[in-house]
Amino acid sequence: MSTIKSITKPAIRSAKCAQRLEELTPGGVNSSFRSFIEVGGHTIFFSHAQGSKIFDIDGNTYIDYLGAWGPAILGYCHPQITKACQEAVARGPVFGAPHELEIQFAELLVENIPCIEQIRFVNSGTEAVMSAIRLARGVTDKDKIIIFHGSYHGHSDSVLASRIPPASAGITAGSAEGTLLVDYNNLDALEKCLAENKDEIAAVLIEPVAGSMGVILPEPGYLKGVRELCTTYGALLIFDEVLTGFRIAFAGAQEVYGVIPDLVCYGKALAGGMAVGAYGGPKKIMSELLPYGKVYQAGTFSGNPVTMAGGIETMKLLSNPEVFVRLEKVSKRFFDGMQKEIDKLHMPVQLQRAGSMFAILFAEKPVRNYQDSLTINSKQFAEFFHYILERGIYLPPSSIDAAFISAAHTEEEIDYSVEVCVEGFRKSILS
Ligand SMILES: Cc1ncc(COP(=O)(O)O)c(C=O)c1O
């Protein structure tokens, strides 16, 4: 039994702020994922975060499994990262011109990531993926890309076509036509699509672990098969490692699954909480970017000193193998603890995990592709979400998106989370 006990006070100030921000900002959020529209109720407003905890403006403390949607792999406000970023701000937060921290950060990535000979830093995962797609089209002189039903690659036009119904209005037919969709974990479907569109596919863009539809792992041999098909049909393979990079291992899915893509995209955990994205690959592809090549990409804040400083310290900390050993240990403890009770009570809950990124899915069967993800019971999830929120545990307000454990989570926090989650399963499913 954990000694932590936590019942939150009513979030009165948060409720008022939610109402006010809703008047000023569509939906009361600056990113639609943050909305409580799926779980109901009003959003919680936070004042600060430290380690594994996040604090709301009504004086409540939560054990945090949102992880800022991925960046907080070392927990919030790691002192080494905070210090380096503060010093960088004081020297000048943005120059719009080269500086030495860009070299240091790039060297750390080029030396440690198998597929990277050159890298470009941008400001978000969206920018990284959008730029990598343009580069792939420019290099191959082909227009189409293949992506996977239910995957998420940020909010640029050509990749928002991955949901059915389409995730957004306002996307031109041309953008959507250039994006072909196949099922994840199905090599036959990919091969058929590549064969039918022979000589037209610039790239296959894949999340090696499908994080945004329930943390779906690739089936054994699947990513190797995708690699071989891309080589056979002359399409570039782009790994979107915005979630998996520096999360499931230092070198992400490339390291875990031993498959080397032609281009890789990063964001999230790369820079200790600074706004970041990056994409990289071999020199012969990357050198096609302007100023020497013919593919355009730019950005006022790209490679700014504060982000680079955060990234360098994050890489130094993550390159200690102990960090990933600890992440695996606490993540396993969390999952084993919940699974034991789920099995005992035969509850329809699926726990899916890749390292410290996980999903708790209210479904009868494991979720293996987009179709399976449609079977998730979001009403049960909403009840569960509020039950654990009231007991000081913060999960993403989504029945399907990945949640995250950080290296700062203690075993005691994990044990408390197991107790509360198991009670939450009982309440939302059995009562
Ligand atoms: C796999 C993947 N790619 C790209 C993105 C977009 O990253 P950002 O939100 O930093 O633009 C996300 C964001 O959740 C993601 O999960």
The ligand as an SDF file (V2000), in Angstrom:
LIG
                    3D

 16 16  0  0  0  0  0  0  0  0999 V2000
    4.3410   11.2320  -34.2180 C   0  0  0  0  0  0  0  0  0  0  0  0
    4.1820   12.7250  -34.2160 C   0  0  0  0  0  0  0  0  0  0  0  0
    4.6480   13.4490  -35.2420 N   0  0  0  0  0  0  0  0  0  0  0  0
    4.5440   14.7850  -35.2720 C   0  0  0  0  0  0  0  0  0  0  0  0
    3.9290   15.4700  -34.2550 C   0  0  0  0  0  0  0  0  0  0  0  0
    3.8280   16.9630  -34.2930 C   0  0  0  0  0  0  0  0  0  0  0  0
    4.6750   17.5430  -33.3660 O   0  0  0  0  0  0  0  0  0  0  0  0
    4.3890   19.0170  -32.8080 P   0  0  0  0  0  0  0  0  0  0  0  0
    3.1700   18.9370  -31.9660 O   0  0  0  0  0  0  0  0  0  0  0  0
    5.6420   19.3640  -32.0410 O   0  0  0  0  0  0  0  0  0  0  0  0
    4.2030   19.8850  -33.9890 O   0  0  0  0  0  0  0  0  0  0  0  0
    3.4140   14.7650  -33.1660 C   0  0  0  0  0  0  0  0  0  0  0  0
    2.7300   15.4720  -32.0630 C   0  0  0  0  0  0  0  0  0  0  0  0
    2.0540   14.9140  -31.2380 O   0  0  0  0  0  0  0  0  0  0  0  0
    3.5380   13.3500  -33.1470 C   0  0  0  0  0  0  0  0  0  0  0  0
    3.0520   12.6210  -32.1270 O   0  0  0  0  0  0  0  0  0  0  0  0
  1  2  1  0
  2  3  1  0
  2 15  2  0
  3  4  2  0
  4  5  1  0
  5  6  1  0
  5 12  2  0
  6  7  1  0
  7  8  1  0
  8  9  2  0
  8 10  1  0
  8 11  1  0
 12 13  1  0
 12 15  1  0
 13 14  2  0
 15 16  1  0
M  END
$$$$
